[in-house]
Amino acid sequence: MENLITLNRKEQIEKHATGMFRDRGYAASSMRDLAALLGIEAASLYSHIRSKEQILQNIVFKMASAFIEAVEATEGAEPALQLTAAIKAHFRVIARNLDASAVFFNEWRHLSEPHLAKFLALRDQYEQFYFQIINKGINSGVFKPMNEKLVIRTMLSSINGTHRWYRKDGELSEDQIADQLSELLIHGITNPGKK
């Protein structure tokens, strides 16, 4: 865990709010609760942030940028290698930001317009990146012909759920999970040498 002393006040507010939104949910979290966690008066929060939703926006859009940057770094590889790298990159963003990932996946619905529309457009852009990889792989014969949307939603749903159970001190390391997760999602559990 980061040393909160090294964070400025705005970063401390966001870090505590992220944990609170994860534990209680956005709707059940109040600015008064956040101020109490920080040991300051509620009115003092507003000298650093405009609103509770501004904190949510910061968390959600930082995570969206992290996911997009991670998969964009995989461009140029052939489809199977690119999909493997994209799955690993997606998981690593989650593993390195567990609290923010939980907020990103569970609390985005509380965004108001125009922020909600922007979030949904970014999500569509992200899914389109996977669509292109899978479509390219199907067209080149590397992947079996399947419905691309079904494949994408199955893969991303599987990876997105890892924030619920992954722990840095768990049985498997981040790299081991990234490797096995990509292998599982791309090749399944069938041993090609056995029938």
CNS distance restraints for C-alpha pairs under 8 A (distance, minus, plus):
assign (resid   2 and name CA) (resid   6 and name CA) 8.00 0.50 0.50
assign (resid   3 and name CA) (resid   7 and name CA) 7.30 0.50 0.50
assign (resid   4 and name CA) (resid  12 and name CA) 6.46 0.50 0.50
assign (resid   7 and name CA) (resid  11 and name CA) 5.66 0.50 0.50
assign (resid   7 and name CA) (resid  12 and name CA) 5.91 0.50 0.50
assign (resid   8 and name CA) (resid  12 and name CA) 6.21 0.50 0.50
assign (resid   9 and name CA) (resid  13 and name CA) 6.18 0.50 0.50
assign (resid   9 and name CA) (resid  48 and name CA) 7.47 0.50 0.50
assign (resid  10 and name CA) (resid  14 and name CA) 6.31 0.50 0.50
assign (resid  10 and name CA) (resid  48 and name CA) 5.76 0.50 0.50
assign (resid  10 and name CA) (resid  49 and name CA) 7.30 0.50 0.50
assign (resid  11 and name CA) (resid  15 and name CA) 6.04 0.50 0.50
assign (resid  12 and name CA) (resid  16 and name CA) 6.14 0.50 0.50
assign (resid  13 and name CA) (resid  17 and name CA) 5.98 0.50 0.50
assign (resid  13 and name CA) (resid  34 and name CA) 7.66 0.50 0.50
assign (resid  13 and name CA) (resid  38 and name CA) 7.35 0.50 0.50
assign (resid  13 and name CA) (resid  45 and name CA) 7.90 0.50 0.50
assign (resid  14 and name CA) (resid  18 and name CA) 5.96 0.50 0.50
assign (resid  14 and name CA) (resid  55 and name CA) 6.17 0.50 0.50
assign (resid  14 and name CA) (resid  59 and name CA) 7.74 0.50 0.50
assign (resid  15 and name CA) (resid  19 and name CA) 6.55 0.50 0.50
assign (resid  16 and name CA) (resid  20 and name CA) 6.18 0.50 0.50
assign (resid  16 and name CA) (resid  34 and name CA) 7.13 0.50 0.50
assign (resid  16 and name CA) (resid  37 and name CA) 7.29 0.50 0.50
assign (resid  16 and name CA) (resid  38 and name CA) 7.51 0.50 0.50
assign (resid  17 and name CA) (resid  21 and name CA) 5.91 0.50 0.50
assign (resid  17 and name CA) (resid  34 and name CA) 6.35 0.50 0.50
assign (resid  17 and name CA) (resid  55 and name CA) 7.40 0.50 0.50
assign (resid  18 and name CA) (resid  22 and name CA) 6.15 0.50 0.50
assign (resid  18 and name CA) (resid  59 and name CA) 7.34 0.50 0.50
assign (resid  18 and name CA) (resid  99 and name CA) 6.14 0.50 0.50
assign (resid  18 and name CA) (resid 100 and name CA) 5.94 0.50 0.50
assign (resid  18 and name CA) (resid 103 and name CA) 6.87 0.50 0.50
assign (resid  19 and name CA) (resid  23 and name CA) 6.15 0.50 0.50
assign (resid  19 and name CA) (resid  99 and name CA) 5.77 0.50 0.50
assign (resid  19 and name CA) (resid 100 and name CA) 7.74 0.50 0.50
assign (resid  20 and name CA) (resid  24 and name CA) 5.78 0.50 0.50
assign (resid  20 and name CA) (resid  25 and name CA) 7.14 0.50 0.50
assign (resid  20 and name CA) (resid  26 and name CA) 7.87 0.50 0.50
assign (resid  20 and name CA) (resid  29 and name CA) 6.76 0.50 0.50
assign (resid  20 and name CA) (resid  34 and name CA) 7.60 0.50 0.50
assign (resid  21 and name CA) (resid  25 and name CA) 4.46 0.50 0.50
assign (resid  21 and name CA) (resid  26 and name CA) 4.75 0.50 0.50
assign (resid  21 and name CA) (resid  29 and name CA) 6.38 0.50 0.50
assign (resid  21 and name CA) (resid 103 and name CA) 6.33 0.50 0.50
assign (resid  21 and name CA) (resid 107 and name CA) 7.90 0.50 0.50
assign (resid  22 and name CA) (resid  26 and name CA) 7.61 0.50 0.50
assign (resid  22 and name CA) (resid  99 and name CA) 6.02 0.50 0.50
assign (resid  22 and name CA) (resid 100 and name CA) 7.63 0.50 0.50
assign (resid  22 and name CA) (resid 102 and name CA) 5.87 0.50 0.50
assign (resid  22 and name CA) (resid 103 and name CA) 5.48 0.50 0.50
assign (resid  24 and name CA) (resid  28 and name CA) 5.82 0.50 0.50
assign (resid  24 and name CA) (resid  29 and name CA) 6.22 0.50 0.50
assign (resid  25 and name CA) (resid  29 and name CA) 6.38 0.50 0.50
assign (resid  25 and name CA) (resid 103 and name CA) 7.88 0.50 0.50
assign (resid  25 and name CA) (resid 107 and name CA) 7.03 0.50 0.50
assign (resid  26 and name CA) (resid 107 and name CA) 6.26 0.50 0.50
assign (resid  26 and name CA) (resid 110 and name CA) 7.52 0.50 0.50
assign (resid  27 and name CA) (resid 110 and name CA) 7.86 0.50 0.50
assign (resid  29 and name CA) (resid  33 and name CA) 6.57 0.50 0.50
assign (resid  29 and name CA) (resid  34 and name CA) 7.54 0.50 0.50
assign (resid  30 and name CA) (resid  34 and name CA) 6.35 0.50 0.50
assign (resid  30 and name CA) (resid  52 and name CA) 7.63 0.50 0.50
assign (resid  31 and name CA) (resid  35 and name CA) 6.07 0.50 0.50
assign (resid  31 and name CA) (resid  42 and name CA) 6.33 0.50 0.50
assign (resid  31 and name CA) (resid  45 and name CA) 7.80 0.50 0.50
assign (resid  31 and name CA) (resid  52 and name CA) 6.59 0.50 0.50
assign (resid  32 and name CA) (resid  36 and name CA) 6.22 0.50 0.50
assign (resid  32 and name CA) (resid  41 and name CA) 7.88 0.50 0.50
assign (resid  32 and name CA) (resid  42 and name CA) 5.29 0.50 0.50
assign (resid  33 and name CA) (resid  37 and name CA) 6.29 0.50 0.50
assign (resid  34 and name CA) (resid  38 and name CA) 6.35 0.50 0.50
assign (resid  34 and name CA) (resid  42 and name CA) 7.74 0.50 0.50
assign (resid  35 and name CA) (resid  39 and name CA) 5.93 0.50 0.50
assign (resid  35 and name CA) (resid  40 and name CA) 5.16 0.50 0.50
assign (resid  35 and name CA) (resid  41 and name CA) 5.80 0.50 0.50
assign (resid  35 and name CA) (resid  42 and name CA) 4.98 0.50 0.50
assign (resid  35 and name CA) (resid  45 and name CA) 6.85 0.50 0.50
assign (resid  36 and name CA) (resid  40 and name CA) 6.20 0.50 0.50
assign (resid  36 and name CA) (resid  41 and name CA) 7.35 0.50 0.50
assign (resid  36 and name CA) (resid  42 and name CA) 7.67 0.50 0.50
assign (resid  40 and name CA) (resid  44 and name CA) 6.69 0.50 0.50
assign (resid  40 and name CA) (resid  45 and name CA) 7.83 0.50 0.50
assign (resid  41 and name CA) (resid  45 and name CA) 7.26 0.50 0.50
assign (resid  42 and name CA) (resid  46 and name CA) 7.63 0.50 0.50
assign (resid  43 and name CA) (resid  47 and name CA) 7.67 0.50 0.50
assign (resid  44 and name CA) (resid  48 and name CA) 7.56 0.50 0.50
assign (resid  45 and name CA) (resid  49 and name CA) 6.25 0.50 0.50
assign (resid  46 and name CA) (resid  50 and name CA) 5.62 0.50 0.50
assign (resid  46 and name CA) (resid  51 and name CA) 7.12 0.50 0.50
assign (resid  49 and name CA) (resid  54 and name CA) 7.01 0.50 0.50
assign (resid  49 and name CA) (resid  55 and name CA) 7.46 0.50 0.50
assign (resid  50 and name CA) (resid  54 and name CA) 6.34 0.50 0.50
assign (resid  51 and name CA) (resid  55 and name CA) 6.89 0.50 0.50
assign (resid  52 and name CA) (resid  56 and name CA) 6.63 0.50 0.50
assign (resid  53 and name CA) (resid  57 and name CA) 6.07 0.50 0.50
assign (resid  53 and name CA) (resid 110 and name CA) 7.96 0.50 0.50
assign (resid  53 and name CA) (resid 111 and name CA) 6.98 0.50 0.50
assign (resid  54 and name CA) (resid  58 and name CA) 6.18 0.50 0.50
assign (resid  55 and name CA) (resid  59 and name CA) 6.30 0.50 0.50
assign (resid  56 and name CA) (resid  60 and name CA) 6.06 0.50 0.50
assign (resid  56 and name CA) (resid 107 and name CA) 7.99 0.50 0.50
assign (resid  56 and name CA) (resid 108 and name CA) 7.76 0.50 0.50
assign (resid  56 and name CA) (resid 111 and name CA) 7.49 0.50 0.50
assign (resid  57 and name CA) (resid  61 and name CA) 5.91 0.50 0.50
assign (resid  57 and name CA) (resid 111 and name CA) 7.05 0.50 0.50
assign (resid  57 and name CA) (resid 115 and name CA) 7.48 0.50 0.50
assign (resid  58 and name CA) (resid  62 and name CA) 5.93 0.50 0.50
assign (resid  59 and name CA) (resid  63 and name CA) 6.25 0.50 0.50
assign (resid  59 and name CA) (resid 100 and name CA) 6.30 0.50 0.50
assign (resid  59 and name CA) (resid 103 and name CA) 7.52 0.50 0.50
assign (resid  59 and name CA) (resid 104 and name CA) 7.02 0.50 0.50
assign (resid  60 and name CA) (resid  64 and name CA) 6.17 0.50 0.50
assign (resid  60 and name CA) (resid 100 and name CA) 7.63 0.50 0.50
assign (resid  60 and name CA) (resid 103 and name CA) 7.30 0.50 0.50
assign (resid  60 and name CA) (resid 104 and name CA) 5.10 0.50 0.50
assign (resid  60 and name CA) (resid 108 and name CA) 6.78 0.50 0.50
assign (resid  61 and name CA) (resid  65 and name CA) 6.10 0.50 0.50
assign (resid  61 and name CA) (resid 119 and name CA) 7.41 0.50 0.50
assign (resid  62 and name CA) (resid  66 and name CA) 6.22 0.50 0.50
assign (resid  63 and name CA) (resid  67 and name CA) 6.23 0.50 0.50
assign (resid  63 and name CA) (resid 100 and name CA) 7.14 0.50 0.50
assign (resid  63 and name CA) (resid 101 and name CA) 7.10 0.50 0.50
assign (resid  63 and name CA) (resid 104 and name CA) 6.86 0.50 0.50
assign (resid  64 and name CA) (resid  68 and name CA) 6.24 0.50 0.50
assign (resid  64 and name CA) (resid 119 and name CA) 7.96 0.50 0.50
assign (resid  64 and name CA) (resid 122 and name CA) 7.16 0.50 0.50
assign (resid  64 and name CA) (resid 123 and name CA) 7.76 0.50 0.50
assign (resid  65 and name CA) (resid  69 and name CA) 6.00 0.50 0.50
assign (resid  66 and name CA) (resid  70 and name CA) 6.07 0.50 0.50
assign (resid  66 and name CA) (resid  93 and name CA) 6.75 0.50 0.50
assign (resid  67 and name CA) (resid  71 and name CA) 6.42 0.50 0.50
assign (resid  67 and name CA) (resid  89 and name CA) 7.81 0.50 0.50
assign (resid  67 and name CA) (resid  90 and name CA) 6.13 0.50 0.50
assign (resid  67 and name CA) (resid  93 and name CA) 6.49 0.50 0.50
assign (resid  67 and name CA) (resid 126 and name CA) 7.99 0.50 0.50
assign (resid  68 and name CA) (resid  72 and name CA) 6.04 0.50 0.50
assign (resid  68 and name CA) (resid 126 and name CA) 6.40 0.50 0.50
assign (resid  69 and name CA) (resid  73 and name CA) 6.34 0.50 0.50
assign (resid  70 and name CA) (resid  74 and name CA) 7.34 0.50 0.50
assign (resid  70 and name CA) (resid  86 and name CA) 7.33 0.50 0.50
assign (resid  70 and name CA) (resid  89 and name CA) 5.54 0.50 0.50
assign (resid  70 and name CA) (resid  90 and name CA) 6.78 0.50 0.50
assign (resid  70 and name CA) (resid  93 and name CA) 7.60 0.50 0.50
assign (resid  71 and name CA) (resid  75 and name CA) 7.40 0.50 0.50
assign (resid  71 and name CA) (resid  85 and name CA) 7.74 0.50 0.50
assign (resid  71 and name CA) (resid  86 and name CA) 5.10 0.50 0.50
assign (resid  71 and name CA) (resid  89 and name CA) 6.35 0.50 0.50
assign (resid  71 and name CA) (resid  90 and name CA) 7.07 0.50 0.50
assign (resid  71 and name CA) (resid 129 and name CA) 7.95 0.50 0.50
assign (resid  74 and name CA) (resid  82 and name CA) 5.68 0.50 0.50
assign (resid  74 and name CA) (resid  85 and name CA) 6.09 0.50 0.50
assign (resid  74 and name CA) (resid  86 and name CA) 6.21 0.50 0.50
assign (resid  75 and name CA) (resid  82 and name CA) 6.73 0.50 0.50
assign (resid  76 and name CA) (resid  82 and name CA) 7.46 0.50 0.50
assign (resid  77 and name CA) (resid  81 and name CA) 5.98 0.50 0.50
assign (resid  77 and name CA) (resid  82 and name CA) 5.06 0.50 0.50
assign (resid  78 and name CA) (resid  82 and name CA) 5.85 0.50 0.50
assign (resid  79 and name CA) (resid  83 and name CA) 5.91 0.50 0.50
assign (resid  79 and name CA) (resid 133 and name CA) 5.58 0.50 0.50
assign (resid  79 and name CA) (resid 134 and name CA) 6.92 0.50 0.50
assign (resid  79 and name CA) (resid 136 and name CA) 6.53 0.50 0.50
assign (resid  79 and name CA) (resid 137 and name CA) 5.14 0.50 0.50
assign (resid  79 and name CA) (resid 142 and name CA) 7.43 0.50 0.50
assign (resid  80 and name CA) (resid  84 and name CA) 6.12 0.50 0.50
assign (resid  80 and name CA) (resid 137 and name CA) 7.03 0.50 0.50
assign (resid  80 and name CA) (resid 142 and name CA) 7.14 0.50 0.50
assign (resid  80 and name CA) (resid 143 and name CA) 7.97 0.50 0.50
assign (resid  81 and name CA) (resid  85 and name CA) 6.12 0.50 0.50
assign (resid  82 and name CA) (resid  86 and name CA) 6.02 0.50 0.50
assign (resid  82 and name CA) (resid 133 and name CA) 7.22 0.50 0.50
assign (resid  83 and name CA) (resid  87 and name CA) 6.12 0.50 0.50
assign (resid  83 and name CA) (resid 130 and name CA) 7.57 0.50 0.50
assign (resid  83 and name CA) (resid 133 and name CA) 6.59 0.50 0.50
assign (resid  83 and name CA) (resid 134 and name CA) 7.64 0.50 0.50
assign (resid  84 and name CA) (resid  88 and name CA) 6.29 0.50 0.50
assign (resid  84 and name CA) (resid 182 and name CA) 5.47 0.50 0.50
assign (resid  84 and name CA) (resid 183 and name CA) 7.60 0.50 0.50
assign (resid  84 and name CA) (resid 186 and name CA) 7.46 0.50 0.50
assign (resid  85 and name CA) (resid  89 and name CA) 6.00 0.50 0.50
assign (resid  86 and name CA) (resid  90 and name CA) 6.03 0.50 0.50
assign (resid  87 and name CA) (resid  91 and name CA) 6.25 0.50 0.50
assign (resid  87 and name CA) (resid 159 and name CA) 7.68 0.50 0.50
assign (resid  87 and name CA) (resid 178 and name CA) 7.50 0.50 0.50
assign (resid  87 and name CA) (resid 181 and name CA) 7.74 0.50 0.50
assign (resid  87 and name CA) (resid 182 and name CA) 5.80 0.50 0.50
assign (resid  88 and name CA) (resid  92 and name CA) 6.15 0.50 0.50
assign (resid  88 and name CA) (resid 178 and name CA) 4.87 0.50 0.50
assign (resid  88 and name CA) (resid 179 and name CA) 6.92 0.50 0.50
assign (resid  88 and name CA) (resid 181 and name CA) 7.65 0.50 0.50
assign (resid  88 and name CA) (resid 182 and name CA) 6.37 0.50 0.50
assign (resid  89 and name CA) (resid  93 and name CA) 6.37 0.50 0.50
assign (resid  90 and name CA) (resid  94 and name CA) 6.64 0.50 0.50
assign (resid  90 and name CA) (resid 159 and name CA) 7.51 0.50 0.50
assign (resid  91 and name CA) (resid  95 and name CA) 6.09 0.50 0.50
assign (resid  91 and name CA) (resid 159 and name CA) 6.16 0.50 0.50
assign (resid  91 and name CA) (resid 160 and name CA) 7.63 0.50 0.50
assign (resid  91 and name CA) (resid 162 and name CA) 7.68 0.50 0.50
assign (resid  91 and name CA) (resid 178 and name CA) 6.40 0.50 0.50
assign (resid  92 and name CA) (resid  96 and name CA) 6.02 0.50 0.50
assign (resid  92 and name CA) (resid 174 and name CA) 7.20 0.50 0.50
assign (resid  92 and name CA) (resid 178 and name CA) 7.23 0.50 0.50
assign (resid  93 and name CA) (resid  97 and name CA) 6.24 0.50 0.50
assign (resid  94 and name CA) (resid  98 and name CA) 5.65 0.50 0.50
assign (resid  94 and name CA) (resid 101 and name CA) 5.62 0.50 0.50
assign (resid  94 and name CA) (resid 160 and name CA) 7.59 0.50 0.50
assign (resid  94 and name CA) (resid 162 and name CA) 7.57 0.50 0.50
assign (resid  94 and name CA) (resid 163 and name CA) 6.31 0.50 0.50
assign (resid  95 and name CA) (resid 162 and name CA) 7.89 0.50 0.50
assign (resid  95 and name CA) (resid 163 and name CA) 6.84 0.50 0.50
assign (resid  95 and name CA) (resid 166 and name CA) 6.97 0.50 0.50
assign (resid  95 and name CA) (resid 167 and name CA) 7.91 0.50 0.50
assign (resid  95 and name CA) (resid 168 and name CA) 7.76 0.50 0.50
assign (resid  95 and name CA) (resid 174 and name CA) 7.04 0.50 0.50
assign (resid  97 and name CA) (resid 101 and name CA) 5.80 0.50 0.50
assign (resid  98 and name CA) (resid 102 and name CA) 6.29 0.50 0.50
assign (resid  98 and name CA) (resid 163 and name CA) 5.60 0.50 0.50
assign (resid  99 and name CA) (resid 103 and name CA) 6.46 0.50 0.50
assign (resid  99 and name CA) (resid 163 and name CA) 7.97 0.50 0.50
assign (resid 100 and name CA) (resid 104 and name CA) 5.99 0.50 0.50
assign (resid 101 and name CA) (resid 105 and name CA) 6.10 0.50 0.50
assign (resid 101 and name CA) (resid 163 and name CA) 6.62 0.50 0.50
assign (resid 102 and name CA) (resid 106 and name CA) 5.95 0.50 0.50
assign (resid 102 and name CA) (resid 107 and name CA) 7.88 0.50 0.50
assign (resid 102 and name CA) (resid 163 and name CA) 6.35 0.50 0.50
assign (resid 102 and name CA) (resid 164 and name CA) 7.67 0.50 0.50
assign (resid 103 and name CA) (resid 107 and name CA) 5.15 0.50 0.50
assign (resid 103 and name CA) (resid 108 and name CA) 7.23 0.50 0.50
assign (resid 104 and name CA) (resid 108 and name CA) 5.85 0.50 0.50
assign (resid 105 and name CA) (resid 160 and name CA) 7.54 0.50 0.50
assign (resid 108 and name CA) (resid 116 and name CA) 7.54 0.50 0.50
assign (resid 108 and name CA) (resid 119 and name CA) 7.94 0.50 0.50
assign (resid 109 and name CA) (resid 116 and name CA) 7.35 0.50 0.50
assign (resid 111 and name CA) (resid 115 and name CA) 5.99 0.50 0.50
assign (resid 111 and name CA) (resid 116 and name CA) 5.08 0.50 0.50
assign (resid 112 and name CA) (resid 116 and name CA) 5.53 0.50 0.50
assign (resid 113 and name CA) (resid 117 and name CA) 6.29 0.50 0.50
assign (resid 114 and name CA) (resid 118 and name CA) 6.39 0.50 0.50
assign (resid 115 and name CA) (resid 119 and name CA) 6.12 0.50 0.50
assign (resid 116 and name CA) (resid 120 and name CA) 6.21 0.50 0.50
assign (resid 117 and name CA) (resid 121 and name CA) 6.15 0.50 0.50
assign (resid 118 and name CA) (resid 122 and name CA) 6.28 0.50 0.50
assign (resid 119 and name CA) (resid 123 and name CA) 6.23 0.50 0.50
assign (resid 120 and name CA) (resid 124 and name CA) 6.18 0.50 0.50
assign (resid 121 and name CA) (resid 125 and name CA) 6.15 0.50 0.50
assign (resid 122 and name CA) (resid 126 and name CA) 6.12 0.50 0.50
assign (resid 123 and name CA) (resid 127 and name CA) 6.23 0.50 0.50
assign (resid 124 and name CA) (resid 128 and name CA) 6.07 0.50 0.50
assign (resid 125 and name CA) (resid 129 and name CA) 6.51 0.50 0.50
assign (resid 126 and name CA) (resid 130 and name CA) 6.98 0.50 0.50
assign (resid 127 and name CA) (resid 131 and name CA) 6.17 0.50 0.50
assign (resid 127 and name CA) (resid 152 and name CA) 7.10 0.50 0.50
assign (resid 128 and name CA) (resid 132 and name CA) 6.16 0.50 0.50
assign (resid 129 and name CA) (resid 133 and name CA) 6.61 0.50 0.50
assign (resid 130 and name CA) (resid 134 and name CA) 6.16 0.50 0.50
assign (resid 130 and name CA) (resid 152 and name CA) 6.55 0.50 0.50
assign (resid 131 and name CA) (resid 135 and name CA) 5.83 0.50 0.50
assign (resid 131 and name CA) (resid 148 and name CA) 6.08 0.50 0.50
assign (resid 131 and name CA) (resid 149 and name CA) 7.13 0.50 0.50
assign (resid 131 and name CA) (resid 152 and name CA) 6.92 0.50 0.50
assign (resid 132 and name CA) (resid 136 and name CA) 5.92 0.50 0.50
assign (resid 133 and name CA) (resid 137 and name CA) 6.20 0.50 0.50
assign (resid 134 and name CA) (resid 138 and name CA) 6.12 0.50 0.50
assign (resid 134 and name CA) (resid 143 and name CA) 7.29 0.50 0.50
assign (resid 134 and name CA) (resid 148 and name CA) 6.46 0.50 0.50
assign (resid 135 and name CA) (resid 139 and name CA) 6.09 0.50 0.50
assign (resid 135 and name CA) (resid 148 and name CA) 6.75 0.50 0.50
assign (resid 136 and name CA) (resid 140 and name CA) 6.13 0.50 0.50
assign (resid 137 and name CA) (resid 141 and name CA) 6.11 0.50 0.50
assign (resid 137 and name CA) (resid 142 and name CA) 4.94 0.50 0.50
assign (resid 137 and name CA) (resid 143 and name CA) 5.11 0.50 0.50
assign (resid 138 and name CA) (resid 142 and name CA) 5.94 0.50 0.50
assign (resid 138 and name CA) (resid 143 and name CA) 4.64 0.50 0.50
assign (resid 138 and name CA) (resid 144 and name CA) 5.90 0.50 0.50
assign (resid 138 and name CA) (resid 145 and name CA) 5.59 0.50 0.50
assign (resid 138 and name CA) (resid 146 and name CA) 7.83 0.50 0.50
assign (resid 139 and name CA) (resid 143 and name CA) 7.98 0.50 0.50
assign (resid 146 and name CA) (resid 150 and name CA) 7.83 0.50 0.50
assign (resid 146 and name CA) (resid 151 and name CA) 7.29 0.50 0.50
assign (resid 147 and name CA) (resid 151 and name CA) 6.40 0.50 0.50
assign (resid 148 and name CA) (resid 152 and name CA) 6.10 0.50 0.50
assign (resid 149 and name CA) (resid 153 and name CA) 6.00 0.50 0.50
assign (resid 150 and name CA) (resid 154 and name CA) 6.00 0.50 0.50
assign (resid 151 and name CA) (resid 155 and name CA) 6.11 0.50 0.50
assign (resid 152 and name CA) (resid 156 and name CA) 6.00 0.50 0.50
assign (resid 153 and name CA) (resid 157 and name CA) 5.79 0.50 0.50
assign (resid 154 and name CA) (resid 158 and name CA) 6.18 0.50 0.50
assign (resid 155 and name CA) (resid 159 and name CA) 6.34 0.50 0.50
assign (resid 155 and name CA) (resid 185 and name CA) 6.44 0.50 0.50
assign (resid 156 and name CA) (resid 160 and name CA) 5.78 0.50 0.50
assign (resid 157 and name CA) (resid 161 and name CA) 6.27 0.50 0.50
assign (resid 158 and name CA) (resid 162 and name CA) 7.24 0.50 0.50
assign (resid 159 and name CA) (resid 181 and name CA) 7.84 0.50 0.50
assign (resid 161 and name CA) (resid 165 and name CA) 7.69 0.50 0.50
assign (resid 162 and name CA) (resid 166 and name CA) 5.56 0.50 0.50
assign (resid 166 and name CA) (resid 170 and name CA) 7.09 0.50 0.50
assign (resid 168 and name CA) (resid 173 and name CA) 6.98 0.50 0.50
assign (resid 168 and name CA) (resid 174 and name CA) 7.17 0.50 0.50
assign (resid 169 and name CA) (resid 173 and name CA) 7.66 0.50 0.50
assign (resid 172 and name CA) (resid 176 and name CA) 5.83 0.50 0.50
assign (resid 172 and name CA) (resid 177 and name CA) 6.22 0.50 0.50
assign (resid 173 and name CA) (resid 177 and name CA) 6.23 0.50 0.50
assign (resid 174 and name CA) (resid 178 and name CA) 6.12 0.50 0.50
assign (resid 175 and name CA) (resid 179 and name CA) 6.08 0.50 0.50
assign (resid 176 and name CA) (resid 180 and name CA) 6.08 0.50 0.50
assign (resid 177 and name CA) (resid 181 and name CA) 5.67 0.50 0.50
assign (resid 178 and name CA) (resid 182 and name CA) 6.15 0.50 0.50
assign (resid 179 and name CA) (resid 183 and name CA) 6.23 0.50 0.50
assign (resid 180 and name CA) (resid 184 and name CA) 5.96 0.50 0.50
assign (resid 181 and name CA) (resid 185 and name CA) 6.08 0.50 0.50
assign (resid 182 and name CA) (resid 186 and name CA) 6.00 0.50 0.50
assign (resid 183 and name CA) (resid 187 and name CA) 5.54 0.50 0.50
assign (resid 183 and name CA) (resid 188 and name CA) 6.83 0.50 0.50
assign (resid 184 and name CA) (resid 188 and name CA) 4.43 0.50 0.50
assign (resid 184 and name CA) (resid 189 and name CA) 6.12 0.50 0.50
assign (resid 190 and name CA) (resid 194 and name CA) 7.92 0.50 0.50
assign (resid 191 and name CA) (resid 195 and name CA) 7.84 0.50 0.50
